[in-house]
């Protein structure tokens, strides 16, 4: 028998977890959830999911980003793809380097005060996040993709299928 693909949702909103869990369970995925970064790290270790979906704002404004960076920097988790779930508007570009694009947005008076920039390259599918931490420094990291809140079942499934390992 084929093993079900495991998906971990890290979100502090039980309603969001319930909606996503319902959609994904119907699609045949095994769904696990965590309410914060610490729980998320424990579950990543124990479940070894095929994909993680991370909310941004949990206990702190950037908890999801901190968890994402920890996943990227930890050899134990670096092979687990993750999607960032957010209601923040996604800036779309066809610029070859989304990181360069983020820096350009940071120079633009209309965008420079935004705490978070979510960027998605429509040409090659690359995506990333640039956020201003408490210390005023800009942090950049790549992501596989984004899931918009409120969650749309028709959009979340293809996004997951595209990135799940």
C-alpha positions as a Markdown table, in Angstrom:
| # | Residue | x | y | z |
|---|---|---|---|---|
| 1 | Unk | 0.0 | 0.0 | 0.0 |
| 2 | Unk | 1.2 | 3.5 | -0.8 |
| 3 | Unk | 2.1 | 5.6 | 2.2 |
| 4 | Unk | 0.1 | 8.8 | 2.5 |
| 5 | Unk | 2.0 | 12.0 | 2.0 |
| 6 | Unk | 2.3 | 13.9 | 5.3 |
| 7 | Unk | 1.7 | 17.6 | 5.6 |
| 8 | Unk | 2.4 | 19.7 | 8.6 |
| 9 | Unk | 0.4 | 22.9 | 9.2 |
| 10 | Unk | 1.9 | 25.4 | 11.7 |
| 11 | Unk | -0.8 | 28.0 | 12.5 |
| 12 | Unk | -2.2 | 29.4 | 15.7 |
| 13 | Unk | -5.7 | 29.7 | 14.3 |
| 14 | Unk | -7.6 | 26.5 | 14.9 |
| 15 | Unk | -10.3 | 27.5 | 12.3 |
| 16 | Unk | -7.6 | 27.8 | 9.6 |
| 17 | Unk | -6.1 | 24.5 | 10.6 |
| 18 | Unk | -9.6 | 22.8 | 10.4 |
| 19 | Unk | -10.3 | 24.2 | 6.9 |
| 20 | Unk | -7.0 | 23.2 | 5.5 |
| 21 | Unk | -7.1 | 19.8 | 7.2 |
| 22 | Unk | -10.5 | 19.1 | 5.8 |
| 23 | Unk | -9.4 | 20.0 | 2.2 |
| 24 | Unk | -6.2 | 18.0 | 2.4 |
| 25 | Unk | -7.7 | 14.9 | 4.2 |
| 26 | Unk | -10.3 | 14.7 | 1.4 |
| 27 | Unk | -7.3 | 14.7 | -1.1 |
| 28 | Unk | -5.8 | 11.8 | 0.7 |
| 29 | Unk | -3.0 | 13.5 | 2.7 |
| 30 | Unk | -2.2 | 12.7 | 6.3 |
| 31 | Unk | -2.4 | 16.1 | 8.1 |
| 32 | Unk | -0.6 | 17.1 | 11.3 |
| 33 | Unk | -0.7 | 20.5 | 13.0 |
| 34 | Unk | 1.2 | 22.6 | 15.4 |
| 35 | Unk | 0.2 | 25.9 | 17.0 |
| 36 | Unk | 3.6 | 27.6 | 17.3 |
| 37 | Unk | 7.3 | 27.5 | 16.3 |
| 38 | Unk | 8.4 | 25.2 | 19.1 |
| 39 | Unk | 5.6 | 22.7 | 18.5 |
| 40 | Unk | 6.3 | 23.0 | 14.8 |
| 41 | Unk | 10.0 | 22.1 | 15.3 |
| 42 | Unk | 9.0 | 19.1 | 17.4 |
| 43 | Unk | 6.6 | 17.8 | 14.8 |
| 44 | Unk | 9.1 | 18.4 | 12.0 |
| 45 | Unk | 11.5 | 16.2 | 13.9 |
| 46 | Unk | 9.0 | 13.4 | 14.8 |
| 47 | Unk | 6.8 | 13.3 | 11.7 |
| 48 | Unk | 9.3 | 14.3 | 9.0 |
| 49 | Unk | 6.5 | 15.7 | 6.7 |
| 50 | Unk | 6.7 | 15.8 | 2.9 |
| 51 | Unk | 5.6 | 19.5 | 3.1 |
| 52 | Unk | 5.0 | 22.1 | 5.7 |
| 53 | Unk | 2.6 | 25.1 | 5.6 |
| 54 | Unk | 3.7 | 27.9 | 7.8 |
| 55 | Unk | 1.6 | 30.8 | 9.0 |
| 56 | Unk | 3.5 | 34.0 | 9.6 |
| 57 | Unk | 2.0 | 35.7 | 12.6 |
| 58 | Unk | 1.6 | 33.4 | 15.6 |
| 59 | Unk | 3.0 | 34.2 | 19.1 |
| 60 | Unk | 5.1 | 36.9 | 17.5 |
| 61 | Unk | 4.8 | 38.9 | 14.3 |
| 62 | Unk | 7.5 | 36.9 | 12.5 |
| 63 | Unk | 7.3 | 33.5 | 14.2 |
| 64 | Unk | 6.6 | 31.8 | 10.9 |
| 65 | Unk | 9.5 | 33.5 | 9.2 |
| 66 | Unk | 11.8 | 32.5 | 12.1 |
| 67 | Unk | 10.6 | 28.9 | 11.7 |
| 68 | Unk | 11.2 | 29.0 | 8.0 |
| 69 | Unk | 14.7 | 30.3 | 8.4 |
| 70 | Unk | 15.4 | 27.6 | 11.0 |
| 71 | Unk | 14.2 | 25.0 | 8.5 |
| 72 | Unk | 16.5 | 26.4 | 5.8 |
| 73 | Unk | 19.5 | 26.5 | 8.1 |
| 74 | Unk | 19.1 | 23.2 | 9.8 |
| 75 | Unk | 20.4 | 20.2 | 7.8 |
| 76 | Unk | 17.8 | 18.0 | 9.5 |
| 77 | Unk | 14.9 | 20.0 | 7.9 |
| 78 | Unk | 16.5 | 21.7 | 4.8 |
| 79 | Unk | 15.0 | 19.1 | 2.4 |
| 80 | Unk | 11.4 | 19.6 | 3.7 |
| 81 | Unk | 9.7 | 22.1 | 1.3 |
| 82 | Unk | 7.4 | 24.7 | 2.9 |
| 83 | Unk | 4.8 | 27.2 | 1.8 |
| 84 | Unk | 4.1 | 30.4 | 3.6 |
| 85 | Unk | 0.5 | 31.1 | 4.3 |
| 86 | Unk | -0.4 | 34.8 | 4.5 |
| 87 | Unk | -3.1 | 37.4 | 3.7 |
| 88 | Unk | -0.3 | 39.9 | 2.7 |
| 89 | Unk | -0.4 | 40.9 | -0.9 |
| 90 | Unk | 2.1 | 39.1 | -3.1 |
| 91 | Unk | 4.2 | 41.2 | -5.3 |
| 92 | Unk | 4.7 | 39.6 | -8.7 |
| 93 | Unk | 7.7 | 40.1 | -10.9 |
| 94 | Unk | 9.4 | 38.6 | -13.9 |
| 95 | Unk | 12.8 | 40.0 | -12.8 |
| 96 | Unk | 15.5 | 37.3 | -13.0 |
| 97 | Unk | 16.4 | 37.8 | -9.4 |
| 98 | Unk | 13.6 | 38.2 | -6.9 |
| 99 | Unk | 16.1 | 39.1 | -4.2 |
| 100 | Unk | 17.3 | 42.1 | -6.4 |
| 101 | Unk | 13.7 | 42.9 | -6.9 |
| 102 | Unk | 13.1 | 43.0 | -3.1 |
| 103 | Unk | 16.1 | 45.4 | -2.7 |
| 104 | Unk | 14.6 | 47.6 | -5.4 |
| 105 | Unk | 11.2 | 47.6 | -3.6 |
| 106 | Unk | 13.0 | 48.5 | -0.4 |
| 107 | Unk | 14.4 | 51.7 | -2.2 |
| 108 | Unk | 10.9 | 52.6 | -3.5 |
| 109 | Unk | 9.2 | 55.2 | -1.2 |
| 110 | Unk | 5.8 | 53.4 | -1.7 |
| 111 | Unk | 7.2 | 50.1 | -0.5 |
| 112 | Unk | 10.2 | 50.8 | 1.8 |
| 113 | Unk | 8.0 | 51.1 | 4.9 |
| 114 | Unk | 6.3 | 47.8 | 4.4 |
| 115 | Unk | 7.5 | 45.4 | 7.1 |
| 116 | Unk | 7.0 | 42.4 | 4.8 |
| 117 | Unk | 7.5 | 41.9 | 1.1 |
| 118 | Unk | 6.4 | 38.6 | -0.5 |
| 119 | Unk | 7.8 | 38.2 | -4.0 |
| 120 | Unk | 6.9 | 35.7 | -6.7 |
| 121 | Unk | 8.6 | 35.4 | -10.0 |
| 122 | Unk | 6.0 | 34.4 | -12.7 |
| 123 | Unk | 8.7 | 33.4 | -15.2 |
| 124 | Unk | 10.6 | 30.7 | -13.2 |
| 125 | Unk | 8.3 | 30.2 | -10.2 |
| 126 | Unk | 10.9 | 31.3 | -7.7 |
| 127 | Unk | 9.6 | 33.0 | -4.5 |
| 128 | Unk | 11.0 | 34.7 | -1.5 |
| 129 | Unk | 10.4 | 36.9 | 1.5 |
| 130 | Unk | 12.0 | 40.1 | 2.6 |
| 131 | Unk | 11.0 | 41.3 | 6.1 |
| 132 | Unk | 12.1 | 44.0 | 8.5 |
| 133 | Unk | 13.0 | 42.5 | 11.9 |
| 134 | Unk | 12.6 | 44.4 | 15.2 |
| 135 | Unk | 16.2 | 45.6 | 14.8 |
| 136 | Unk | 15.3 | 47.4 | 11.5 |
| 137 | Unk | 17.4 | 45.0 | 9.5 |
| 138 | Unk | 16.0 | 43.5 | 6.3 |
| 139 | Unk | 16.1 | 39.7 | 6.2 |
| 140 | Unk | 15.8 | 37.7 | 3.0 |
| 141 | Unk | 15.0 | 34.0 | 2.5 |
| 142 | Unk | 13.7 | 31.9 | -0.4 |
| 143 | Unk | 10.4 | 30.0 | -0.2 |
| 144 | Unk | 8.7 | 27.4 | -2.5 |
| 145 | Unk | 5.5 | 29.4 | -2.7 |
| 146 | Unk | 2.6 | 31.0 | -1.0 |
| 147 | Unk | -0.9 | 30.1 | 0.1 |
| 148 | Unk | -3.3 | 33.0 | 0.3 |
| 149 | Unk | -5.6 | 33.5 | 3.3 |
| 150 | Unk | -8.5 | 33.0 | 3.3 |
| 151 | Unk | -7.7 | 29.5 | 2.0 |
| 152 | Unk | -9.2 | 28.6 | -1.4 |
| 153 | Unk | -9.4 | 24.8 | -1.8 |
| 154 | Unk | -9.2 | 25.1 | -5.6 |
| 155 | Unk | -5.9 | 27.0 | -5.3 |
| 156 | Unk | -4.2 | 25.2 | -2.4 |
| 157 | Unk | -4.2 | 21.7 | -3.9 |
| 158 | Unk | -2.3 | 22.5 | -7.1 |
| 159 | Unk | 0.2 | 24.6 | -5.1 |
| 160 | Unk | 0.8 | 21.6 | -2.7 |
| 161 | Unk | 1.1 | 19.1 | -5.6 |
| 162 | Unk | 3.7 | 21.3 | -7.2 |
| 163 | Unk | 6.0 | 21.4 | -4.2 |
| 164 | Unk | 5.4 | 18.2 | -2.1 |
| 165 | Unk | 8.3 | 15.8 | -2.1 |
